[in-house]
Amino acid sequence: MQSKRAPIVTLTNVCRFYTQAAETVRAVDDVSLTIYTGEFAALCGPSGSGKTTILNMIGALDNPTSGAVVVDGKDLGKLSASEKSLFRRDRIGFVFQAYNLIPVLTAFENAEFVLVLQNVDSETRRERIMSLMEQMGMKGLDNRRPDQMSGGQQQRVAIVRAMATEPAIVLADEPTANVDSQTAVSILDMMAELNQKHGMTFLFSTHDQRVIDRAHRVIRLHDGKIAENHS
Amino acid sequence: MLVKMALRNLGRNRRRTVITLISISFGLMLALIFTGIGDSMYAKLIDGAAGLGWGHVSVMPPEYIDFPSLNKSLTSADTVLETVRSDPDITHAVARIVGEGMLSTARESVGIGFAAIDPEAESPKTLLLLEHISDGELFAADDHAGVVVGRKTADSLGVSIGDRVVFTCTDRNGEIVSSLGWVRGIYQTGSDQVDRFLILLPMQKIQSLVGFEPNEVTFVAGISRNAWRVGRALARLEQKDSLAEYEVNPWNLTAPDMAGVITLDRLFNYLFQVIVFLLVAAGILNTILMSVLERNREFGVMLALGMSPGRLFRLVVTEALWLSVFGILSGLIITAPIHHWLHTKGWNISSMIGETDIAGVIYDPRIYSDLRLISLLVIISAAFVIILLAGIYPAWRAGRTVPVESLKHIG
């Protein structure tokens, strides 16, 4: 199945080393990996295994020490800071562990935030956001501020925000880590539905077994290396 | 969205925002009130200096201002008077002969400065001390022997209304000339310097005494409708052909002591305002910087989502912009009643000070605020710019947020 689809992410011999207290930490060590369009894949492994670092590099937030990261046909190492900013805005959807909604904006405003950055007209924004919010079971909550919503509701808004721009890939960093198990299941169901309905590519970092069980492909990391990669 | 977000961000820590707004308002109020008082006081001092005899502008013979002498005169006073009066900013124009001499009685003599005036043309608007005649009155137009002296001069000579005095000076040829006169009025301005020096004499009498022709005077003084419009009147008068052979001087050249006092006071006023605004700016910088540092993670998220550093910079600057708008508005609101009270009623400070003269110029001991539009606009603009500048550094720091660092957690 993978071979019939186009690669959306290609990591080639990617290393990311940090220097911490005069010691070199090999956060990601010679990783080569391809993610294909429409995949629902999970990067899993214990804390410090390099999951978030890989997501950050794919999301153009971090640069590899060596190797190449190509996302949606763009070699991220060749993009300037402002090009990376535009690339993130237009091609990447982020879902963070701690939701990271903007506290002064309502659910609707948070969801439309990236569309505003893209200068999408207000009518299109409203249409797209309201439709996604309805799909995510958030109808009627659009005027709530983050502090007036539960963790699950906030994470749903974050997913709407990530989906709204129709990105090339949604990168979700531990999306179920801060919600109760019932909410986690419902969020996963919704993301799976979006993946199936819209063919949206999802790449999770997680050590939540429920996420791993639902993933179509699991990439296990250990000490910055791929220990296992199976569908 | 940027404008809305910036506004809402100010509401996140209301107490801090309110304290910042209070400091902006208070700083603005101080600047406006002090400038208003300064503007009012300077205008009064300038009017006072003009009312001492030289006017806001004076037309005089070349080099008279540096080397005054009865040898130098205007020989066509009527033409000069007509030209000066024709200026739209000049309300009054009067001719004068001035010089120094001696006033004596049988027992005492005092050195004095004299101003020969046409009583029909004069009023307190042109000669402030006429308002302060406490005994007697100004000599009439047909009274060629009248003299008005200051209280200190009268006391020194031991004279009162109706007493005989002898006025002595040198004429235009350097000859000593004398004339008999009678004290018609005694003025008391409150300024020792004025009250013991200046006496008033009839124009015609002095013209004949010093050897002037009937149309010959030392200078013509013009009174402006507004102390701040003197510059415009001066510029126009300097262009007049009929005044081409004379000098047209502003009040600051004829009353240099007063001009110096005003310049120095203005300098201290500006310095004070700069210090106030710097303190306010430091407070604002602290407020915005704190709010930026507290939102490091949030900025990281915004940048991760694709917001450009420039847009983030603008967001923080917009917050400073809102602070300046609200701060300036609240500052104007709290200043308005204070300014109104000072403008209409004034604050009497006579109990705090003794004499009511500065550099020999008499002034009203009541403090008023009379803020000029230009001063208001300059202060508001300065406050606006300073607040925005205070927001630049925090905004720059926000724009330099590294998203991956802000979002960092072990994974």
Contacts between the chains, C-beta under 8 A, distances in Angstrom:
chain1	res1	chain2	res2	distance
A	47	B	410	5.1
A	47	B	411	6.7
A	48	B	410	5.5
A	48	B	411	7.6
A	49	B	411	7.7
A	50	B	411	7.7
A	51	B	411	4.6
A	52	B	409	6.9
A	52	B	410	7.5
A	52	B	411	2.8
A	53	B	411	7.1
A	55	B	411	7.7
A	56	B	404	5.3
A	56	B	407	8.0
A	59	B	304	7.1
A	61	B	304	5.8
A	61	B	403	5.4
A	61	B	404	4.4
A	61	B	407	7.4
A	62	B	404	4.7
A	81	B	309	8.0
A	82	B	308	6.6
A	85	B	303	7.1
A	85	B	306	5.7
A	85	B	307	7.5
A	85	B	308	5.3
A	85	B	309	7.6
A	86	B	306	6.7
A	86	B	308	8.0
A	87	B	306	8.0
A	88	B	304	6.4
A	88	B	305	6.8
A	88	B	306	4.5
A	89	B	305	6.8
A	89	B	306	2.3
A	89	B	307	7.6
A	90	B	306	7.0
A	92	B	306	7.9
A	94	B	304	5.8
A	94	B	305	6.4
A	96	B	301	7.1
A	96	B	407	6.9
A	97	B	409	7.1
A	100	B	297	7.3
A	100	B	298	7.7
A	100	B	301	4.3
A	100	B	407	7.6
A	102	B	5	7.3
A	102	B	298	6.3
A	102	B	301	7.2
A	102	B	302	7.1
A	103	B	12	7.2
A	103	B	298	7.2
A	104	B	5	5.8
A	104	B	8	3.8
A	104	B	9	5.7
A	104	B	11	7.7
A	104	B	12	6.6
A	105	B	5	6.8
A	105	B	8	7.7
A	109	B	1	7.1
A	113	B	1	7.6
A	113	B	302	7.9
A	113	B	305	6.5
A	114	B	305	5.3
A	114	B	306	6.0
A	116	B	1	4.9
A	117	B	305	7.1
A	117	B	306	5.4
A	117	B	307	5.7
A	117	B	311	7.4
A	118	B	306	7.9
A	161	B	305	7.6
A	173	B	411	6.6
A	174	B	411	6.9
A	205	B	411	5.7
